[in-house]
Structures are given as structure tokens and as C-alpha cells.
């Protein structure tokens, strides 16, 4: 089919069939040709012949907004000029669409140079570049090639005269949108969110603050307060209650009260507050977003910053908090700590006393007593605030009443009521004392009766008929009979039993001796009546000698005398 010639220089071309590349034409090594490629020439010729072209849309995008410079689409061309000079440059083609001129460049080997781009940018002529490199290495038929060149190949805008104006307009829209978002964000951050909170607990906290004299320290405007969904007085009252009131009540004066968050993050001062007070709708915004709302990362902060700023403000108030530079923490002033602890100490002890007395309206009674009772010309509340010896004396009086109130198994009667309604309690404790004494007396009487029963039973067992006589005998001291003396105590009973054993032993000895004498008398009587038939004489002999027969030896002697008398 050859020979083949270059369309630009008319030199003979080589037809190459390669295993590693597609089949193609090539100049000889000594060629002088520097012209356009066949694809480049074909593209221009095709555009002039078909007069159709697809413009890609030119849309500027920024921060989610868009500005359309040229909508793009497939257009019928009114006119096509190839390689026609335009101003100070020559595009591959110049086309007319609805009275608007456009420059078209086909990129095959080289893109539009920077010099040409600068020249184009100085003119009102829009230019678009079609990149044909994507179809150079593919095998397509003629129709597909035409479609790719005119409509489907990648194309990009080199210049459009309205682009700068549209960009300015887009920048203005972006700035306005950013300003509006910043306004909305600032409104969202600063709006008064009303989160639900425990109002009963808040009222209780206000009462504690009033007792401690701290009500004037809440409601202070501070930075980063937007993090709380409750009013300033609510969350600041919670801060004082958590970090000042409660610790001061719990720990005795003398210990240093440091203000810290919960473990493990002691620096997170807000982690001990009720989390229901903290707004969940705020998050960690990016610095640029915060800048649009007029905030910096520091001024936006977090709940910990708000608490820190509030505590820092309180350090400026005299006698409340101070900053420990060494440990870098807030601390409660010792005077405030002592005042709160002493008042709570009195309040708790009074409540225990009144509760034991079953007094109604205990809180009202305590409040009235703290402020109205005259303790040496001062109220208890004033003494608790000042401390010192006068407070200690008052506390001793209260402690005595507390011992009476909580005494259950001991006698403790205090007649100094310190102005409290404790007469019913006193009467109750007096009745309890009397009952205990009566019960003790009954137990003593029962024990005495039992001891007396024991000694009487033992005496009956040991002494028999002689028991009553022995029980009625007076003791060695001569103060009481054995019956009464043994009933007085267990010790006396033990000694009485010893005396009883001695008396029983003596009785046993007496009985044995009497029985022995009776036996001797019987033997003597038998001997006398056996020695004579004269009964009168025998009775007279027995009457004379029987009383003297008290031993076997005597019996022997009397028998010898009996024999002599009968001779």
C-alpha cells in the first residue's frame, strides 16, 4: 500500500509492526521534520468539518459553595477558524457559539506553554484545552476516535475572562456564609440553655451557703460560662458546695483543704459537679470555626476553665480562697474552714439531741436556736463563727445534753437545757433511771431471797431440827442473823455456808458423843440389873453412878465398884 509520506514534510515514512508497541509510522533517523502529529492535524480538520464540540462546565467551588462561570454542554458551532491569529497568539482553532468566540487547543505532545497562557489571560477570549494523550495508546475505530476528540476526551479551561469576577463573587459569598455561620455559632454558644436540674438539692445548697455566709459569692460573670446549661447562681453554688462547704464540714480545722477534681484527673475541676448541668451540645470546634464566631481556643475553653476562672475570681475576695503557688492548686482559707465546720458541728449535734427528744420541725428549731439563743450575750451562730473559749464552753454544754439524749444504759440527767425544748426528754430519762433503779432493786431482792432460800435449805439439810436455831443466831459481828446476813451478798453466802459446815460438824460430833454415852449407860444398866435382884437397890445405884459413866474406862471402874458393893 506504500509508499507512505508525512502530511507535514512529505518525507517518506517507515511502517513499523512491533511486538512491544502498536503498529505505527515513523520518520527516518535523519529526518528534518518538526511538525505536528497526524492526530493533532486530524483533530483540527475534524473540528472544522463537523462543527460540533462539547465544552466542559467551568464551576468554581469553595467551602461548599459553587459559582458557575460556564455551564458547558454539547454545542453546534456557528463558525470554525483553524490557526487564525487572535490578539497576540494563534490558537489551534477559534469557534463561534451564539456570538461568543472560544479558542480551542488540542494537546497531543505539548500543553499550552506558560507564555501562551499569559497572553491568553490578557485577552477577553476564553480558551479550552483538549487532552488527546488518553486516546493515543488505544485502538479504536474511526467513529470512536471522532467522538473522543470532539466530546469525550479530557478537556480543561485554560482561561475564561469571567473567571476572576466569578471568583471574587464566590469569595464574597464564602465570606458572607462564614460570617453567618460564625454568627449562628456564637448565638448557639451564648444562648441561654435551660437544662433540668434538681431544684430541691439546689435549695438545700443555698441554705448551706446562707449558713456559711457565702450567698454573695454566686452569680459572678466569668469566661467560659457558656458550658453550663443552668444559671450562674446554680452551677456556682454547686462549685462552692462541692469544693468548700462539704469538705469543710467533713474535715476538722487544721487540715489544708485543696480544691481538686476526682481521680485520676485532679486538674479537671468540673468532673465532680453534677454532669446534668454541663451542656452536651457544645463540642471541641476547630480553631478556624471558633474564629468565625469571635472565639479563640482559650476563650471558648471547656467546663474546667469556667470553674477555674470562677475560683480565681474568688481568690480576689478577702478571706475565702487562696492560690498555693508550690502545689499549684486552690485552697480554702482556714478561717472559712473553721467557721463552716463549727456551725455544722453545732447543727448536727443539736439535730441529734432534738431527734432523740422526738421534737417536731427540727430544722426550724435548730435555725431559731442558732440565731436567737443567748449564750453569754452572743448567739450560738456568732460564737461558732468566731470560735475561741466561749464557743468551746457552749459546745461542752451541748455535749452534755447530747450524752443525756443518747444515754440508754447509764444515768445522765442534765438540767441545763440551753433553751431547747428538752423537758419531755429529761422526764423520760428520769423515768428510765427510776425504772432501772427499781429493776435493780427487784433483782437485788430476788437475789437476796434466793440466797436466803439456799442457806435455809442447806441448814435444814445439815442441822435438821437445830436449823432454825442456828439461822436465828447472830453472826460473829453481832449485826444480823445468819439468815439475813447470808442474803446480803454472794460473799456473805459463801462465808455463811462455811459457818454452816462447822456447825454441822459440831452437831455430828455431839450426836456421836451422846450415842456413845447412851451405849455406856445401857451397858451399865444391864450390868447392874444382872448383878442383883433388888430392883430398888439397882435403880438407886444407877441413879448414883449413871451420870458419871461417860467413857469406857469409867464404865470399867463402875463395874469393879459394883462387884465390891455386892459382896
PyMOL commands that set and color helices and strands:
alter all, ss='L'
color gray80, all
select helices_A, chain A and resi 38-50+114-121+133-136+142-152+163-190+199-212+215-217+225-227+232-250+275-277+287-292+297-300+303-315+334-356+362-372+380-386+388-406+423-472+482-487+490-531+535-548+552-566
alter helices_A, ss='H'
color red, helices_A
select strands_A, chain A and resi 4-5+12-16+24-26+52-55+58-62+65-70+73-76+79-82+85-86+89-90+93-97+100-107+126-131+155-159+258-259+321-324+329-332
alter strands_A, ss='S'
color yellow, strands_A
deselect
rebuild
show_as cartoon
